[in-house]
Amino acid sequence: QVHMVESGGGSVQAGGSLRLSCAVSGDTITSRSMGWFRQDPAKEREEVAFIDSFGGTRYADSVNGRFTISRDNAKNTLYLFMNSLQPEDTAMYYCATADGRWPLFSLTRTDFDYWGQGTQVTVSS
């Protein structure tokens, strides 16, 4: 069974940076697509960034240019580097994994079949 654990969340001031990590066990991520999502309690869970098995990436417009998703297949770990954080980035951040067969451009939340428990990011103004 795949187990995913996020870490690296915390509280920062606007303009600050954080690096989130997602350690995966139970299966190799090499051939799988990976993603970060976030959810504010008052909103639906939304896409943040995706990375496929070839290293291709896709970002939500709201984070493009500020966040960078990467993966280390040798460590079976996914990362999210978050720069220039703003109060609207405050949310619980979740990592997830999807079958690598699906094209990056077509991935949606429902394609992701394993999820972590989340790590909280809070940005103060």
N, C-alpha and C positions, 0 to 999 in steps of 0.2 A: 504494500500500500504506500502511495506517495504521501510524504509528509513535508510540509513547507513551513518554515519559521522565519518571520521577518524580524529585523532588528535595526536600530539606528535612529528611530524616531526620537522626538524630544521637543523642547520649547526653545524657540529662537526669536530674535527681533527681526523685523522687516529688513530685508537686504542681506540677511544671513544665509548660510548654507548648511545643508545636511547631506549625509550619504546613507541611504537605506540599503540593507542587504537582505537577501532571501536565500537561506540555505535549504537545499532540497535533498531529501533522502528517500530511499525506496525505489528509485528509478533514475536513470541517467537523463539529463536534460539535453544531451547533445543534439538529438533529432527533433526536439520539441520547440514550439514557439513559446515565448514567455511574455508576461505582461505585468504591468502595474496598474492598479485601479485605486480610486479613492472615493470615500463617501463621507459627506457631512450628514449628521443625523436628520437634517431637514430636507435632504435631497436624495435622489437615486444614485446608486453607485455608478461612477463614470470612468471612462477610459483615461489613462494618463499617458502611457507609452507601451509600445510593443516592440519585440525584437524576434526575428525568426531565426531558424537554424543556420542561415547563411550570413547572419549579422545585419540583415536589413532592418531598418527601424521605422517606426511611425509614431508621431506625437500628436496629442491633442493641441489645438491651436492655442489654448490658454497657457501651455507650458513650453511650447516650441521656442527654442533659443535660450531657455533657462535651465531645462532639465536634460539630462543625458542618461539613457538606458544602456547598460552593457551586461555582458555575461562572461563568466569564466567557466567553461565546460569542464576543465580539469578539476576545479573545486566544486562543481555542481552548484554554482551560486550565481544569482542574479543581483544586479545593482541598479540603483537609481541615484544619480548625482543631482542634487537640487540646489541651484544657485538663485540669487536675487529673489529669495522667498518673500511672498506677500501675505497679508492676513487672509486673503481669499484662498490660499493654498492650505489653510487649516482643515484637516480631515483625518480620518483613519485611512491609512494606506495599506493596500492588500497586494500581494503578489499572487500570480496564478499561472498555470501552464495549459497549453492546448496542443492537440495533435499537430505535428509539423507538416501534415499534408495540405493544410488550408493555406491559401495565399495570404500574404501579409495584408494586402489591401482589403480582403474580404472578412477579416477576423472581427467578430463581435463578442460581447460578453458571454453569450450563450455557448460559444465554442470552447470556453475554458472549463476544464473538467476537474481540476484540483486547485484548491485555494488555501492560503495561509490564514492565520487568525487576525492578522493586522497589527500595525504599529502606528501609534498616534503621533501626528505632527501638528504642533500648535505654533502659529506665527503671530506675534504681537506687534502692534503698530507703535 
